[in-house]
Amino acid sequence: MYIRQISRKNKNGTVTRYVQLAHNERNSVTGTPQAKVLYHFGRADELDTEGLKRLAASIHRFIGEPLSSGSPEPRSASVTMLKSKALGGTWLLDQLWKKLGIGAAITKRLADREYRIPVERAIFAMVANRVLDPSSNLAIEDWIDREVVIPDLPAFEVQHGYRAMDFLLESDESIQREVFHAVADLLNLEVDLLFFDTTSTYFETEESEEDEFRKAGYSKDHRPDLQQVVIGFAVTRDGIPIRCWVWPGNTSDMSVVPEVKKDLIGWKLGRVITVADRGFSSKDNLRVLQQTGGHYIAGEKMTSGKPTVEVALAHPGRFKTIRGNLEVKEIIVGDGEARKRYVLVRNPEEAKRDAARREAHWKQLREELARLKELDGDAHTKAHCRLHSHVTYKRYLKIDKRGNLRIDLNAVKAMEHLDGKYLLRTSDDTLCTEDVAIGYKQLLKVEAAFRTLKQSLELRPVYHRKEERIRAHVLLCWLGLMLIRIIENQTGRTWGDVRSLMQMLHLVEYQLDAGKLCQRTELTEEHKAIVSALEIKEPQQIWDISLL
């Protein structure tokens, strides 16, 4: 490590000298040493030369080397570590934030606004907090002050956070559109096939009265006793959420489909196909999905008893293997307007797991049946009723003439026929069977997105009371979820793994004899692999030097 001067010739013919802190690294290709700049001090004519000399002497004493061959033996350097803050996680997120154009999209919306606060940096800080260490806006102040480094944001105040949230909500539609186009162009996202689903999140506040937004409704968190809102996501086939919506807590899934389709069509995404789970597959729901020229892929309940479903399941023909563990068979039921297109999908590995689970159920069921009292027209005991109404066992049971419970062999045989299979229906004849099967399978990525939203991002508990704050809170979570999914896709690691590794990278502030030095800890090979996979630059080694 050494201090050097470089000269640059100006347009007017004068020469300006600059001072840098550097060290030599060997070029991996040529094998020759090259100078790597660690820190720029600025112009030589504006520099505290004496202070720089003291710093140089302090650095050399610290590493145990004399300044020159004629210098005396170095004495021990006085080095005190003042503080250390996590750098890696926020650096990674900030570099990706900039690379994806998210910061630029927000800044563009700020062009005609006059704010005295760093709105874009405040939004990033709240997203980073949600992704790395979810807490309230009140706690973010201490988090930034004591625990992490937010690039270009030395401090954070609660009122700055609330003002930034207000701006984010005011610009909701335009920022989502700007962010989507920036991310789609950079990552070459395939957006001809999108998946839509909803979830709910509840509130834990002292207020119990409903308002126009926080309402009781069907809770997917199994908390019908609490007020909630409904959240929807449109997710690409790679699991990246490109759009989010928030509705009052009593909103039904199907009532939002026209709004979602209208919003997405407005983005001119090309062919937008709604992929829906079995809960959406009623006749009325499918009609809504097909309105305005749209198409759908929907799961069908194979035990629904629908005549067309029974015909589809009984249809002869061989399965075609499209991937290692995925086989498909196309089935057309009916003609003309009554024509329905189905795709029956089979996963041989899943079929083995279904058979193993059923065998375990039979074993337990036989043991339970053996404990029951044999009846001869007698009334059922509580044990009989409990077993007959069991959520799993009841599908295997029937009642004989004497009132005894017996295993229904016909039902068992019918279930064996369904092992590892699921039935899909689509309104789009142009989709190949592989796209139908893979498209529906990707619906799992929507569910994974919701799990990340509620677990890693800790969407709840939600302490905000006002509708605008709640909506802005969800937007922050959406931006965080987008970053997480892109990181996972490009690194091949889980977010929990990446977060744990990157948070080990710290920025340390030292007190030296001649001043203060802020330097990051060394990158490990795993750090370098993550940075390389995301194609972002490493953080600089020296962040700041202040001379006494």
Stockholm file with secondary structure:
# STOCKHOLM 1.0

chainA/1-548         MYIRQISRKNKNGTVTRYVQLAHNERNSVTGTPQAKVLYHFGRADELDTEGLKRLAASIHRFIGEPLSSGSPEPRSASVTMLKSKALGGTWLLDQLWKKLGIGAAITKRLADREYRIPVERAIFAMVANRVLDPSSNLAIEDWIDREVVIPDLPAFEVQHGYRAMDFLLESDESIQREVFHAVADLLNLEVDLLFFDTTSTYFETEESEEDEFRKAGYSKDHRPDLQQVVIGFAVTRDGIPIRCWVWPGNTSDMSVVPEVKKDLIGWKLGRVITVADRGFSSKDNLRVLQQTGGHYIAGEKMTSGKPTVEVALAHPGRFKTIRGNLEVKEIIVGDGEARKRYVLVRNPEEAKRDAARREAHWKQLREELARLKELDGDAHTKAHCRLHSHVTYKRYLKIDKRGNLRIDLNAVKAMEHLDGKYLLRTSDDTLCTEDVAIGYKQLLKVEAAFRTLKQSLELRPVYHRKEERIRAHVLLCWLGLMLIRIIENQTGRTWGDVRSLMQMLHLVEYQLDAGKLCQRTELTEEHKAIVSALEIKEPQQIWDISLL
#=GR chainA/1-548 SS CEEEEEEEECTTSCEEEEEEEEEEEECTTTCCEEEEEEEEEEEGGGSCHHHHHHHHHHHHHHHTCCSSTTSCCCCCCCCEEEEEEECHHHHHHHHHHHHTTHHHHHHHHTTTCCCSSCHHHHHHHHHHHHHHSCCCHHHHHHHHHHTBCCTTCSCCCHHHHHHHHHHHHHTHHHHHHHHHHHHHHHHTCCCSSCEEEEEEEEBCCSCCSCCSSSBCCCCTTSCTTSCEEEEEEEECTTSCEEEEEEEETTCCTGGGHHHHHHHHHHTTCSCCEEEECGGGCSHHHHHHHTGGGCEEEEEECTTSCCHHHHHHHHCCCCCEEEETTEEEEEEEESSGGGCEEEEEEECHHHHHHHHHHHHHHHHHHHHHHHHSCCCSSCCCCHHHHHHHTCTTGGGGEEECTTSCEEECHHHHHHHHHTTTEEEEEESCTTSCHHHHHHHHHTHHHHHHHHHHHHTTSCCCSBCCCSHHHHHHHHHHHHHHHHHHHHHHHHHSSCHHHHHHHHTTCEEEEEEETTEEEEEECCCCHHHHHHHHHHTCCCCCSEEEEEEC
#=GC SS_cons         CEEEEEEEECTTSCEEEEEEEEEEEECTTTCCEEEEEEEEEEEGGGSCHHHHHHHHHHHHHHHTCCSSTTSCCCCCCCCEEEEEEECHHHHHHHHHHHHTTHHHHHHHHTTTCCCSSCHHHHHHHHHHHHHHSCCCHHHHHHHHHHTBCCTTCSCCCHHHHHHHHHHHHHTHHHHHHHHHHHHHHHHTCCCSSCEEEEEEEEBCCSCCSCCSSSBCCCCTTSCTTSCEEEEEEEECTTSCEEEEEEEETTCCTGGGHHHHHHHHHHTTCSCCEEEECGGGCSHHHHHHHTGGGCEEEEEECTTSCCHHHHHHHHCCCCCEEEETTEEEEEEEESSGGGCEEEEEEECHHHHHHHHHHHHHHHHHHHHHHHHSCCCSSCCCCHHHHHHHTCTTGGGGEEECTTSCEEECHHHHHHHHHTTTEEEEEESCTTSCHHHHHHHHHTHHHHHHHHHHHHTTSCCCSBCCCSHHHHHHHHHHHHHHHHHHHHHHHHHSSCHHHHHHHHTTCEEEEEEETTEEEEEECCCCHHHHHHHHHHTCCCCCSEEEEEEC
//
